[in-house]
């Protein structure tokens, strides 16, 4: 039906500024992580958004999960121990 999702798969680049790590992990193929206005990481989402990076940049613990229904990546966040 010409939806935006179909356009992205058809070779069109879609740029989105997300502040929700869960959305970025679930829907992005590539991410650029900024801290203080500077790029601290960039690359494929699955290998870039790691628990270590999230701890270092955002100061929270992250656990990577897979949604059993959609198969998409989910990030569970908690306070540092």
C-alpha positions as a printed NumPy array, in Angstrom:
array([[  0.   ,   0.   ,   0.   ],
       [  3.038,   2.32 ,  -0.284],
       [  3.564,   2.58 ,   3.476],
       [  6.741,   4.126,   4.859],
       [  7.961,   0.698,   5.96 ],
       [  7.766,  -0.58 ,   2.363],
       [  9.708,   2.465,   1.138],
       [ 12.57 ,   1.826,   3.546],
       [ 12.885,  -1.762,   2.325],
       [ 12.82 ,  -0.569,  -1.261],
       [ 16.165,   1.193,  -0.884],
       [ 15.06 ,   4.54 ,   0.501],
       [ 16.938,   5.845,   3.525],
       [ 14.827,   6.851,   6.496],
       [ 16.438,   9.056,   9.141],
       [ 14.894,   9.304,  12.606],
       [ 16.183,  10.963,  15.768],
       [ 15.089,   8.666,  18.593],
       [ 15.539,   9.137,  22.297],
       [ 13.991,   5.773,  23.096],
       [ 16.617,   3.02 ,  23.002],
       [ 13.912,   0.357,  22.812],
       [ 12.494,   1.825,  19.6  ],
       [ 15.95 ,   2.209,  18.128],
       [ 16.833,  -1.404,  18.971],
       [ 13.564,  -2.776,  17.608],
       [ 13.268,  -0.835,  14.363],
       [ 16.69 ,   0.435,  13.261],
       [ 19.231,  -1.376,  11.139],
       [ 21.979,   1.178,  11.863],
       [ 22.435,   3.589,  14.775],
       [ 24.61 ,   6.541,  15.643],
       [ 24.976,   7.144,  19.389],
       [ 25.747,  10.671,  20.574],
       [ 27.047,  11.819,  23.942],
       [ 27.486,  15.509,  24.606],
       [ 26.903,  16.239,  20.913],
       [ 29.699,  13.893,  19.799],
       [ 29.495,  10.544,  18.051],
       [ 30.634,   7.806,  20.433],
       [ 29.484,   4.803,  18.389],
       [ 28.003,   4.029,  14.99 ],
       [ 27.187,   0.858,  13.144],
       [ 24.708,  -1.976,  12.854],
       [ 22.213,  -1.8  ,  15.707],
       [ 22.755,  -5.358,  16.953],
       [ 26.493,  -4.888,  17.384],
       [ 26.521,  -1.215,  18.382],
       [ 23.834,  -0.999,  21.094],
       [ 25.573,  -3.193,  23.639],
       [ 25.009,  -3.34 ,  27.402],
       [ 28.503,  -1.871,  27.885],
       [ 27.867,   1.106,  25.586],
       [ 24.493,   1.794,  27.18 ],
       [ 26.052,   1.683,  30.663],
       [ 28.903,   4.006,  29.657],
       [ 26.75 ,   6.547,  27.786],
       [ 23.479,   6.495,  29.739],
       [ 24.547,   5.182,  33.161],
       [ 22.003,   2.346,  33.278],
       [ 22.233,  -1.429,  33.149],
       [ 20.823,  -3.014,  29.99 ],
       [ 19.81 ,  -6.551,  29.197],
       [ 19.233,  -7.513,  25.57 ],
       [ 16.197,  -9.709,  24.928],
       [ 14.228, -10.909,  21.916],
       [ 10.49 , -10.387,  21.724],
       [  9.089, -13.916,  21.317],
       [  6.184, -12.701,  19.172],
       [  7.901, -10.276,  16.784],
       [ 11.468, -11.572,  16.941],
       [ 12.649,  -7.975,  17.357],
       [ 15.286,  -6.91 ,  19.831],
       [ 14.139,  -5.506,  23.177],
       [ 16.254,  -3.664,  25.732],
       [ 15.371,  -4.037,  29.411],
       [ 16.826,  -1.142,  31.438],
       [ 17.475,  -0.944,  35.167],
       [ 19.419,   1.165,  37.632],
       [ 23.105,   0.319,  37.985],
       [ 23.95 ,  -2.107,  40.786]])
